[in-house]
Amino acid sequence: MIRLETVTKRFGTTIAVKNLSFDVNEREFVVLFGPAGAGKTTTLRLIAGITEPTYGEIYKDGQSLKNVPPEKRNFSMVFENYALYSHLSVFENLAFPLRARKMKDAEVTKLVTQMADLLDISAVLDRKPGFLSGGQRQRVALGRGLIRDADLYLLDEPISHLDARLRIRMRAQLKNICLVRQSTVIHVTHDYSEAMSMADKVIVMNNGRKMQEGTPEDIFNNPDNDFVAKFIGNPPMSFVKVSYCLDNGKNGFKINNQQHMILEPDDLKPENRAMIAQCKDLKLGIRANQTSLSSVQDDEHKILTSIYLVETQGHRNLVTVKINDDLVQVITPPEQQWRVGSNVWISMLSPRLHIFADGEALYHPNKKNIKN
């Protein structure tokens, strides 16, 4: 339905979006995910027609949107800064896009009432935006964007100003609204949980570039590079700097000041082994739920570490250990007690490790996905 082909946007000497390409299929919920300044909002504004690309093309159903004004694209956009009409009541703010399409009063009232019920703002329909909380204003802005039929909904951080509990509820409601209405959505967020729970497809962005595109599961399990690995996950992936070595006829990885060698995966391709051997920035990545700690050394726990931080979270402990200058996070059962500063042993087995060479992923343990 929507296609971006090598889209670039410059503001003077600043490149906000660079060579960005992706497709959005009909009835697909796509999330643009990345840190502040990644180019997510600029991408939405380019699709909406609020600003034009410096280079590249944007297509809708195979037709270029160049020189097509925003009002002719039949897209609906929800802005992060609300953009509500301050002189109108909540009811009239929600009704505005419907009245602009000459809908009858009875139908307007029906749709406004339904949307207000969904967003839990029925009690404030007679108020003006100045008398609402930030969370209420955001829900009004979201409702105004969703209330009319559109070919594409562009949502810029639509629930970011809500408190944590309401944000979780609104995630489910928003996704359900879009599923029931079979909407096509591009949703911008910097919240990991929001991206993973709502998206059919995630596009990870940084510094105006697409870092990776795929399903939430694929991006989590098989990050293309160390940026995606560090940005995806709660907690994110941890990294340990290593060197590649040959010992007693076996290839593997060694951590500085550690005697134990971590054997390389059995299915590592020879061409990737050659790349690893020449790499100056070699790291092993591991998820917090794919390793464990022990107070004594055994056949699995062979890397000596020290406890750096213990975070008690009720259902689990999140323990950070220090290996030289690297910090590694480990999820442990709540009944296990750890003391900051004490020495412990960590499990780092090759079947659970990701391998990154010069920032690019060469091996994933889940999919055995080896890049060439």
C-alpha positions as CSV (number, residue, x, y, z in Angstrom):
1,M,0.0,0.0,0.0
2,I,2.7,2.5,1.1
3,R,6.2,2.3,-0.2
4,L,9.2,4.5,0.6
5,E,12.2,4.2,-1.8
6,T,15.5,5.7,-0.7
7,V,13.9,8.7,1.0
8,T,16.2,11.3,2.3
9,K,15.3,14.5,4.1
10,R,17.8,17.3,4.8
11,F,17.3,20.4,6.9
12,G,20.2,22.6,5.9
13,T,23.3,20.5,6.7
14,T,21.4,18.2,9.0
15,I,20.3,14.8,7.5
16,A,17.1,13.8,9.4
17,V,16.3,10.8,7.3
18,K,18.8,9.0,5.0
19,N,18.1,6.5,2.2
20,L,15.1,5.1,4.0
21,S,13.1,2.3,2.2
22,F,10.3,0.1,3.5
23,D,6.8,-1.1,2.6
24,V,3.6,-1.0,4.6
25,N,1.0,-3.5,3.6
26,E,-2.8,-3.0,3.8
27,R,-4.1,-3.7,7.3
28,E,-0.6,-3.9,8.7
29,F,0.4,-2.3,12.1
30,V,4.0,-1.0,11.6
31,V,6.0,0.5,14.4
32,L,8.9,2.9,13.8
33,F,11.0,2.3,16.9
34,G,14.2,4.1,18.0
35,P,15.7,6.8,20.3
36,A,15.0,10.5,20.2
37,G,16.4,12.0,17.1
38,A,16.2,8.8,15.1
39,G,14.1,10.4,12.3
40,K,10.8,8.7,13.2
41,T,8.6,11.8,13.4
42,T,10.2,13.2,10.3
43,T,9.3,10.0,8.5
44,L,5.7,10.3,9.5
45,R,5.6,13.9,8.3
46,L,7.1,13.0,5.0
47,I,4.4,10.3,4.5
48,A,1.6,12.7,5.6
49,G,2.9,15.3,3.1
50,I,3.5,17.9,5.8
51,T,7.1,18.1,4.4
52,E,8.6,16.9,1.2
53,P,11.6,14.5,0.7
54,T,14.9,16.0,-0.5
55,Y,15.4,12.9,-2.5
56,G,13.5,9.6,-3.0
57,E,9.9,8.7,-3.6
58,I,6.9,7.8,-1.5
59,Y,4.1,5.8,-3.2
60,K,0.6,4.9,-2.3
61,D,-0.9,1.9,-4.2
62,G,1.9,2.2,-6.7
63,Q,1.2,5.9,-7.4
64,S,3.8,8.6,-6.5
65,L,2.6,11.0,-3.8
66,K,4.9,13.8,-5.1
67,N,2.9,17.0,-5.4
68,V,-0.1,15.4,-3.8
69,P,-1.2,17.7,-0.9
70,P,-1.9,16.3,2.6
71,E,-5.6,16.8,2.4
72,K,-5.8,14.7,-0.8
73,R,-3.9,11.7,0.6
74,N,-6.7,10.5,3.0
75,F,-4.3,9.9,5.8
76,S,-5.0,10.8,9.4
77,M,-2.2,11.9,11.8
78,V,-2.1,12.0,15.6
79,F,0.6,14.5,16.8
80,E,2.6,14.0,20.0
81,N,1.8,17.6,21.0
82,Y,-2.0,17.1,20.8
83,A,-2.8,19.9,18.4
84,L,-6.3,20.3,19.9
85,Y,-8.6,23.3,19.3
86,S,-8.5,25.1,22.6
87,H,-11.8,27.0,22.0
88,L,-13.8,23.8,21.4
89,S,-15.1,21.2,23.8
90,V,-13.8,17.6,23.9
91,F,-17.0,16.6,22.0
92,E,-16.5,19.2,19.3
93,N,-12.8,18.3,19.0
94,L,-13.8,14.7,18.3
95,A,-16.6,15.8,16.1
96,F,-14.5,18.2,14.0
97,P,-13.2,15.8,11.3
98,L,-16.7,14.2,11.0
99,R,-18.4,17.6,10.5
100,A,-15.8,18.5,8.0
101,R,-17.1,15.6,5.9
102,K,-20.7,16.8,6.2
103,M,-21.9,13.9,8.4
104,K,-25.3,14.1,9.9
105,D,-25.6,15.2,13.6
106,A,-27.0,11.9,14.7
107,E,-24.1,9.9,13.2
108,V,-21.6,12.4,14.6
109,T,-23.0,12.0,18.1
110,K,-23.0,8.2,17.8
111,L,-19.4,8.0,16.6
112,V,-18.2,10.6,19.2
113,T,-19.9,8.7,22.0
114,Q,-18.5,5.4,20.9
115,M,-14.9,6.8,20.7
116,A,-15.2,8.5,24.0
117,D,-16.3,5.3,25.7
118,L,-13.4,3.4,24.1
119,L,-10.9,6.0,25.4
120,D,-12.5,6.5,28.8
121,I,-13.2,10.2,28.3
122,S,-17.0,10.2,28.3
123,A,-17.0,12.2,31.6
124,V,-15.1,15.2,30.1
125,L,-16.9,15.6,26.8
126,D,-18.2,19.1,27.8
127,R,-14.8,20.4,28.9
128,K,-12.3,22.4,26.9
129,P,-8.7,21.1,26.5
130,G,-7.3,23.7,29.0
131,F,-9.2,21.9,31.8
132,L,-7.9,18.4,31.0
133,S,-4.9,16.5,32.3
134,G,-2.1,15.7,29.9
135,G,-3.2,12.1,29.6
136,Q,-6.8,13.2,28.9
137,R,-5.6,15.6,26.2
138,Q,-3.6,12.9,24.6
139,R,-6.6,10.5,24.5
140,V,-8.7,13.3,22.9
141,A,-6.0,13.8,20.2
142,L,-5.9,10.0,19.6
143,G,-9.7,9.8,19.4
144,R,-9.9,12.7,16.9
145,G,-7.3,11.0,14.7
146,L,-9.0,7.6,14.8
147,I,-12.6,8.6,14.6
148,R,-12.8,9.1,10.9
149,D,-12.2,6.5,8.1
150,A,-8.8,6.9,6.6
151,D,-6.5,4.8,4.3
152,L,-3.6,5.2,6.7
153,Y,-3.3,6.3,10.3
154,L,0.0,8.0,11.3
155,L,0.4,7.9,15.1
156,D,3.3,9.9,16.7
157,E,3.8,8.7,20.3
158,P,0.0,8.6,20.8
159,I,0.1,7.3,24.4
160,S,3.5,8.4,25.6
161,H,2.1,11.0,28.1
162,L,-0.2,8.5,29.9
163,D,0.8,7.0,33.3
164,A,2.2,3.5,33.2
165,R,-1.0,1.6,34.1
166,L,-3.2,3.5,31.7
167,R,-0.6,3.2,29.0
168,I,-0.7,-0.6,29.2
169,R,-4.5,-0.6,29.0
170,M,-4.5,1.9,26.1
171,R,-2.0,-0.3,24.2
172,A,-4.5,-3.1,24.1
173,Q,-7.4,-0.8,23.3
174,L,-5.6,0.9,20.5
175,K,-4.5,-2.4,18.9
176,N,-8.0,-3.8,19.2
177,I,-9.5,-0.7,17.6
178,C,-7.2,-1.0,14.7
179,L,-7.8,-4.8,14.3
180,V,-11.6,-4.4,14.4
181,R,-11.6,-1.6,11.9
182,Q,-8.9,-3.4,9.8
183,S,-6.8,-0.2,9.8
184,T,-3.4,0.3,8.3
185,V,-1.2,2.0,10.9
186,I,2.3,3.5,11.2
187,H,3.0,4.0,14.9
188,V,6.0,5.9,16.3
189,T,7.4,5.0,19.7
190,H,10.6,4.9,21.7
191,D,9.0,2.4,24.2
192,Y,10.2,-1.1,23.8
193,S,7.2,-2.8,25.4
194,E,4.9,-0.8,23.2
195,A,6.7,-1.7,20.0
196,M,6.9,-5.4,20.8
197,S,3.3,-5.8,22.0
198,M,1.6,-3.9,19.2
199,A,3.6,-4.3,16.0
200,D,3.1,-6.7,13.2
201,K,6.4,-5.3,11.8
202,V,9.0,-3.2,13.6
203,I,11.4,-0.8,11.8
204,V,14.3,0.1,14.1
205,M,15.8,3.5,13.3
206,N,18.8,5.4,14.5
207,N,20.3,8.7,13.2
208,G,17.8,8.7,10.3
209,R,18.7,5.3,9.0
210,K,16.9,2.0,9.1
211,M,18.9,-0.4,11.3
212,Q,16.6,-3.4,10.9
213,E,13.1,-4.4,9.8
214,G,11.2,-7.5,10.8
215,T,8.7,-9.1,13.2
216,P,9.2,-8.3,16.9
217,E,10.3,-11.9,17.5
218,D,12.9,-11.9,14.7
219,I,14.4,-8.6,15.7
220,F,14.6,-9.7,19.4
221,N,16.1,-13.1,18.6
222,N,18.3,-12.2,15.6
223,P,19.5,-8.5,15.8
224,D,21.5,-7.5,12.7
225,N,23.9,-5.3,14.7
226,D,24.9,-4.4,18.2
227,F,22.8,-1.2,18.2
228,V,19.6,-3.2,17.7
229,A,20.7,-5.8,20.3
230,K,21.4,-3.0,22.8
231,F,18.1,-1.2,22.1
232,I,15.7,-4.2,21.9
233,G,14.9,-6.0,25.2
234,N,14.2,-5.3,28.8
235,P,16.9,-5.7,29.9
236,P,18.8,-5.3,26.6
237,M,21.5,-7.6,25.5
238,S,24.8,-7.5,27.4
239,F,28.2,-7.6,25.6
240,V,31.6,-8.9,26.6
241,K,34.8,-8.1,24.7
242,V,36.7,-11.1,23.7
243,S,39.6,-12.2,21.5
244,Y,39.6,-15.2,19.1
245,C,42.1,-17.9,19.8
246,L,43.2,-21.5,19.1
247,D,44.0,-23.6,22.1
248,N,44.7,-27.4,22.1
249,G,43.4,-27.7,18.6
250,K,40.1,-26.0,19.4
251,N,38.9,-22.6,18.3
252,G,37.1,-20.3,20.7
253,F,37.0,-17.0,22.6
254,K,38.8,-15.7,25.6
255,I,38.1,-12.9,27.9
256,N,41.0,-10.9,29.1
257,N,42.3,-12.1,32.5
258,Q,40.2,-15.3,32.3
259,Q,41.7,-18.8,31.9
260,H,38.6,-20.5,30.5
261,M,38.1,-20.5,26.7
262,I,34.5,-20.3,25.4
263,L,34.4,-22.8,22.5
264,E,33.0,-21.4,19.2
265,P,29.6,-22.8,18.0
266,D,29.9,-26.1,16.1
267,D,28.0,-24.7,13.1
268,L,30.0,-21.5,12.6
269,K,30.8,-21.2,8.9
270,P,34.4,-21.2,7.8
271,E,34.0,-17.8,6.0
272,N,32.6,-16.2,9.2
273,R,35.4,-17.7,11.2
274,A,37.9,-15.9,8.9
275,M,36.1,-12.6,9.5
276,I,36.1,-13.2,13.2
277,A,39.8,-14.0,13.3
278,Q,40.6,-10.6,11.6
279,C,38.1,-8.5,13.6
280,K,39.5,-5.8,15.9
281,D,36.2,-5.3,17.8
282,L,34.9,-8.7,18.7
283,K,32.1,-9.1,21.2
284,L,29.9,-11.9,22.6
285,G,26.3,-10.9,23.3
286,I,24.0,-12.6,25.7
287,R,20.4,-12.1,27.0
288,A,19.8,-11.9,30.7
289,N,17.5,-14.9,30.6
290,Q,20.1,-17.1,28.7
291,T,22.7,-17.2,31.4
292,S,22.9,-17.9,35.2
293,L,25.1,-17.3,38.2
294,S,26.6,-19.7,40.8
295,S,28.5,-19.0,44.0
296,V,30.9,-21.9,43.1
297,Q,32.7,-22.9,39.9
298,D,31.3,-25.9,38.1
299,D,31.2,-27.4,34.5
300,E,28.7,-24.7,33.3
301,H,29.7,-21.6,35.4
302,K,33.4,-21.0,34.5
303,I,33.8,-17.2,34.1
304,L,34.7,-15.4,37.3
305,T,32.8,-12.1,37.9
306,S,31.8,-9.8,40.8
307,I,28.4,-8.6,41.7
308,Y,28.0,-4.9,40.7
309,L,24.3,-4.3,41.3
310,V,21.2,-6.2,42.6
311,E,17.7,-5.0,41.6
312,T,14.9,-6.7,43.4
313,Q,11.7,-6.8,41.2
314,G,9.5,-9.1,43.2
315,H,9.0,-11.8,40.6
316,R,12.7,-11.9,39.8
317,N,16.1,-10.3,40.6
318,L,18.0,-8.5,38.0
319,V,21.7,-8.9,38.9
320,T,24.5,-6.9,37.1
321,V,27.9,-8.5,37.2
322,K,31.2,-7.0,36.1
323,I,33.7,-8.7,33.9
324,N,36.7,-6.5,33.5
325,D,35.0,-3.2,32.2
326,D,31.9,-4.9,30.8
327,L,28.6,-5.1,32.7
328,V,26.4,-8.2,32.2
329,Q,22.8,-8.4,33.4
330,V,21.4,-11.7,34.6
331,I,17.9,-12.7,35.6
332,T,17.8,-14.9,38.7
333,P,15.0,-16.3,40.9
334,P,13.7,-14.1,43.7
335,E,14.7,-16.6,46.3
336,Q,18.4,-16.3,45.4
337,Q,20.3,-13.7,47.5
338,W,23.3,-11.9,46.2
339,R,25.7,-9.5,47.9
340,V,27.2,-6.5,46.0
341,G,31.0,-6.9,45.7
342,S,31.1,-10.7,46.1
343,N,32.7,-13.0,43.6
344,V,30.4,-15.3,41.5
345,W,30.7,-17.5,38.5
346,I,28.6,-16.9,35.3
347,S,27.6,-19.3,32.6
348,M,28.6,-18.4,29.1
349,L,28.0,-21.3,26.8
350,S,28.4,-21.0,23.0
351,P,25.0,-22.3,22.1
352,R,23.4,-19.3,23.9
353,L,25.8,-16.6,22.6
354,H,25.5,-14.1,19.8
355,I,28.7,-13.1,18.0
356,F,29.3,-9.5,16.8
357,A,32.3,-8.5,14.7
358,D,32.9,-4.7,14.2
359,G,29.3,-4.1,15.3
360,E,27.7,-6.5,12.8
361,A,26.1,-9.8,13.9
362,L,27.8,-12.9,12.5
363,Y,26.0,-15.6,14.5
364,H,22.7,-16.0,16.4
365,P,22.0,-19.1,18.6
366,N,18.2,-19.2,18.1
367,K,17.9,-19.3,14.4
368,K,21.5,-20.3,13.6
369,N,21.3,-17.3,11.4
370,I,24.9,-16.6,10.1
371,K,25.5,-13.5,8.1
372,N,28.0,-13.5,5.2
